[in-house]
């Protein structure tokens, strides 16, 4: 039973790495699909150049956050692989 739970956790971790990796890449290339997800509501700018700088910064921050989360999922996946191998 424990091996089944480890395999499920491994599969979810692999999916998390893939999904967050793709999202991180798309945020890195500033995909317009994510413009609505950026927290722009609290930003007050006086010209368009400031807006572009803030949007670029938010895209970079989102890409970095996705990379960190994907790394955490990768660590969990490795831990589950080790657990499955030890149990078998």
N, C-alpha and C positions, 0 to 999 in steps of 0.2 A: 504494500500500500504506500509506503514512504517513497519508493522509487517512482510510482505513478505521479505523486505530487511533485517530485523533483523534476520529472520530465515536463509536466505542465508548466511549472515555473520556468524551466529552461526555454520552452517554446514561446512563452509570453515575453521573456527577456530578449530572445532573438528578434521577435516582432518589434519590441520597443527600440532596439538598436537600429533596425532597418527603417522604421517609421521616423524616428527622431533624426536619423542621419539624412534622410531625404528632406525632411523639413528644414534641417540646418543648412543644407546645400541651397535649398530654394530661398531661404532667408538671406544667405550670403550673397546670392546673385540678385537680391532685391526683387523677388517675384511680387507682382501686383496682387496676387491672390491673397497675400497676407497683410495688405495695407489696412484692412478693417480690424485686424487683430493688434495693431500697434496702439499703445496708449497715448494717443495724440490729444486727448481731451484736456489735459492740464498744461499744455504748452502754449505760451503766448509769444508770438513772434512779431517783429516789426516789418520784416521784408521776406521775400521769397527765398533768398539765400539762407537765412536762418532756418526756415522751415525745412529746406533740403538737408542742411547739416543735421538737424534734429532727427529727421526721418532716417538718414543714413546711420546715425548713432543708434537709433532704436532697432533698425534691421540688424546691425552688427551685434547688439546686445542679445537679440533673440537667437541669432545663429550661435553665439557663444553658449547661451543657456541650453539650447538643443544639444550642442556638443557635450556639455557637462552631463546632461541627463542620459545621453546615449552611452557615455563612459560608465556611468553608474549601472545602467542595464547590462553593459558588457561585463563588468565585474561580477554582477549577480549570475550571469550566464556561465562564466568560468567557475564560480563557486558551485553551481548546480552540476556542471560536468564533473568536477572533482567529487562531489557527493555521490553522484550516480556510479562513478568508477569505484569508489571506496565501498559502497554498499554491495556491488556485484563482485 
